[in-house]
Amino acid sequence: MGSEHKQVIILRKDLVAQGAHARFTKICVSVNSEAELLAVHEKARAAGVLTHTAVAVGPDHAGKVDQITGELPLL
């Protein structure tokens, strides 16, 4: 495996069309740690808000990421 690092983001096709057609506001925000990220996820889940719309694999060595995501089609 090479030293190149990358991240692949997997999106649900059944939801991509909605996001691409600007039917709702999309805002990117950040957290400072995995613990904070998981706390936000839990808060959304507890409120009944949809959370399973995307998965990020990586960042890690490109070859390692490719083993997991290499067979998925580009969006």
C-alpha positions as CSV (number, residue, x, y, z in Angstrom):
1,M,0.0,0.0,0.0
2,G,1.3,3.4,-0.9
3,S,1.7,6.4,1.4
4,E,-1.1,8.3,-0.3
5,H,-4.1,9.0,2.0
6,K,-7.6,9.6,0.9
7,Q,-11.2,9.6,2.2
8,V,-14.3,8.2,0.3
9,I,-17.7,9.5,1.2
10,I,-20.6,7.1,0.4
11,L,-24.0,8.7,-0.2
12,R,-27.4,7.0,-0.3
13,K,-28.7,7.4,-3.9
14,D,-32.3,7.6,-2.7
15,L,-31.4,10.8,-0.9
16,V,-28.8,12.4,-3.2
17,A,-31.5,13.6,-5.6
18,Q,-33.3,15.5,-2.9
19,G,-30.0,17.2,-1.8
20,A,-29.0,18.0,-5.3
21,H,-32.2,19.7,-6.2
22,A,-31.9,22.3,-3.3
23,R,-35.2,21.3,-1.7
24,F,-33.7,22.2,1.7
25,T,-30.8,24.2,3.2
26,K,-27.5,22.3,3.6
27,I,-25.0,23.7,6.1
28,C,-21.6,22.1,6.9
29,V,-20.4,22.4,10.5
30,S,-17.6,20.8,12.5
31,V,-16.9,19.2,15.8
32,N,-13.6,18.8,17.6
33,S,-13.6,15.1,18.3
34,E,-15.1,11.8,17.6
35,A,-16.9,11.9,21.0
36,E,-18.6,15.2,20.0
37,L,-19.5,13.7,16.6
38,L,-21.1,10.7,18.3
39,A,-22.9,12.9,20.8
40,V,-24.5,14.9,17.9
41,H,-25.5,11.6,16.2
42,E,-27.1,10.3,19.4
43,K,-28.9,13.6,19.9
44,A,-30.3,13.4,16.4
45,R,-31.3,9.7,16.7
46,A,-33.0,10.4,20.0
47,A,-35.0,13.2,18.4
48,G,-36.0,10.9,15.5
49,V,-34.0,12.9,13.0
50,L,-32.7,10.9,10.0
51,T,-29.0,10.2,10.4
52,H,-28.0,7.4,8.0
53,T,-27.5,9.5,4.9
54,A,-23.7,9.2,4.4
55,V,-20.7,7.3,5.5
56,A,-17.1,8.5,5.3
57,V,-14.4,5.8,5.0
58,G,-11.0,7.2,6.0
59,P,-8.9,9.1,5.8
60,D,-6.4,6.3,5.7
61,H,-3.9,4.7,3.3
62,A,-5.5,4.8,-0.2
63,G,-5.0,1.0,-0.7
64,K,-6.8,0.3,2.5
65,V,-9.7,2.5,1.7
66,D,-9.9,1.0,-1.8
67,Q,-10.2,-2.5,-0.4
68,I,-13.5,-1.3,1.3
69,T,-14.9,1.1,-1.3
70,G,-13.1,0.2,-4.6
71,E,-16.1,-1.7,-6.1
72,L,-18.6,1.1,-5.5
73,P,-19.7,3.1,-8.5
74,L,-18.9,6.8,-8.7
75,L,-21.9,9.0,-8.1
